[in-house]
Amino acid sequence: MELAQGPIHEEEALGKAYDARLMRRLLRYLIPHRWPVAAAVGLLVLASAVELVGPWLTKIALDEAVPNRDGRLLGLLAAVFIASLVVAFALQYAQELLTTWLGQRVMYDLRTEIFRHLQRMDLRFFDRTPVGRLLTRVTSDVEVLNELFSAGVVTVFGDLFTLVFIVGAMLVMDWQLALVTLTVLPFVALVAFVFRWRVREAYREIRVRLARLNAFLHERFTGIRVVQLFGREEADARRFRELDGEYLDAHLRSITYYALFFPLIELLTAVALALIIWYGGLSLLEGTVTLGVVAAFLQYARRFFRPIQDLSEKYNLLQGAMASSERIFKLLDTQPGVRDPEAPVHLPPQPRGEIEFRDVWFAYDGPRDAPLWVLRGISFRAEPGERIAIVGHTGAGKTTIINLLMRFYEPRRGEILLDGVPIQRLPLRELRSTIGLVLQDVFLFSHDVAYNVRLGNDAVDDGRMREAAARVGATRFIGRLPREYAQPLGERGATLSVGERQLISFARALAFDPLILVLDEATSSVDSELEAQIQQAIDELMRGRTSLVIAHRLSTVQNADRILVVHRGEIREEGTHEELLAGGGIYARLYEFQFERAPVG
C-alpha cells in the first residue's frame, strides 16, 4: 500500500506556504502586462481611499451639521456620501474587470508556454511521465495560478492599503482611542495563525484524497472491460464509496475550521466595538472626544477587520499557488534529451536518401556502467532507393532502430548518418520531414478524414491528398462514408476499423512525399484482401525511394532488396529472401513457423 501511495504523496505534497523564489518567477509573467498591473494597483489605492469617506462624513455630520442644525451641510454630506458610493462602485467594477483580465492573460501565456515546452520534449520523458500528470499541469495547476493573479496578488494590495488608510485615519482622529481599539490585534493574529496551520493540514489532506479518488476513477474507467468481465462492479462501488467518504470528511474538516474562524473574527470585532463604546463613551463624558469621532471609529473598526478575513482566506489560495507553481516550474526546467544542434548542418539541395548505422548501441534503461542493451553494435547501410526489410522476434530491437533514425531517442554509442551527415547535427524538423513513417499503432485525431491525411498542412492541397488516398486504396471505404473526406472520425478514429485506420495513416505518409519511407509493422492488422490492395501501392511508391520495412509477416518482405535479421539486439543474418532461406538460419526458422513448411535444406 505504501508503494501505491508514494506517487500520490509526491504529486500532492505541499511545500512552503510562501516561497520568495517562486513568487519572483511568477511575477515575471506580469512584466508584459505591467501597465494594466499598475492601473489595477492604482484603482485599488483609490478604492481604499474612498473607504475612508463614509465614516469621516459621519463625524462631520454629528460634530458640526447636527449640533448647528445645518440642513444645507447635511444635504451636502449626503450628496458627497452618495457620490463616494458611486465612485467606489465604478472603481470596484473597473478593478475587478482588470484583475480578471490579467489573470486570464497570464493563464494564456503560461499555458501556451507549457504546451510548447511539452511538444519539444523527447519520447523518453513521455515514457516515464503519466499523461494525467501532464494534463493536470496544463489545466488545473494553471487554473490555480489564474486565481492567484486575478484574486490574490493584486487584490492583496487593496487589503493592505485599506488597513493602512483606516489605521492612519483613526490615529489622526484620536490616537489614544485608536490604540485601545487595536488592542485586540494580538488575539486576531493568534486566531489567524492557528487557522492557517489547521487549514494547511486540511488542504493537504483534501489534495491527497482527491488524488486517490481520481487515480481510482481513471484506473476503473480505463479497465472497465475487466471490471465487468469479472463482476467487480459492486466491490469497486464499495471501494469508491470509501474513497469518496474520505474525501468528504476532509472537506468537512476544512469547513469546520472556516466555520470557527469567521465567528471568532466577528467576536473579536465585537470586542473592538465594545472597547470603542466603553473607552469612547468615558472620553465623551470627560469631553476629550466627540460623538462624531466615536461613531466614525465604530464604522472604521467594522471595515478594519474585513480585510483581515480576506487576507486569511488568501493564505489558502497562496499555498495552493506555491504548490502548483513549483510543479509547473519543475516541468518547465526539465530539458529535452533530444535537442536541435547548436551549429546545425543541412542536407545538400538534392538529398539522395542514404542511411548508415555505424556500430550503434542503445539501452532504454539501466545505469551508464551497466545498461540493459536493446541494440548491440548495429551496423548497416541503405543505399539511395534501396528497399531493406528488418525482421526478427518480438522484442529483438526492430522498432528501436526506427526510433533512433527518427531521433526519438539518442544512441548510447555509435552514430547514424543521413547522406553522410550525422543526424545529431541536422535540425530535427529537417530530419523528420525527410522521412515518412507509418506505425503499427495508428493514431488518428478527432477531426475529419482530410485533416488526418494532411494534418492541417496547407502545402498538402486537396488534389495531393486525394491522390495519396487513392494510391493506397483508401478511397474505396472513404467513398462509403456519409461525408467522405469531411467525415469526422471520432476520438482515435473510433468509427473506422483497424485496417481502415492504417490506410489513413499510410495515405498521410504518402501525402508529404518523403525521401525515405519507413513502415513499422504497417500491414500487421490488415486482412489479406486489404494487404494485397496496398502492397501494390507500396511497391510502386518505394520505387526510387530508400525504404525501411519492419515486418512481422514475412510475406510482405520477400521482394525486398535486402533483409536484415535482428536477434537479441544484433544483426545476425543479412541477404535476400532466397539466400536466407537457403542458409537455414533464424530467418528460415521464422519462415517455417509462419507458413508451416518443412525445414529448408
Beta strands, then each sheet from edge to edge (+ up, - down):
strand 1: 355-363
strand 2: 373-382
strand 3: 387-391
strand 4: 413-418
strand 5: 421-422
strand 6: 435-438
strand 7: 516-520
strand 8: 546-550
strand 9: 562-567
strand 10: 570-575
sheet 1: 2+ 1- 4+ 5-
sheet 2: 6+ 7+ 8+ 3+ 9+ 10-
end
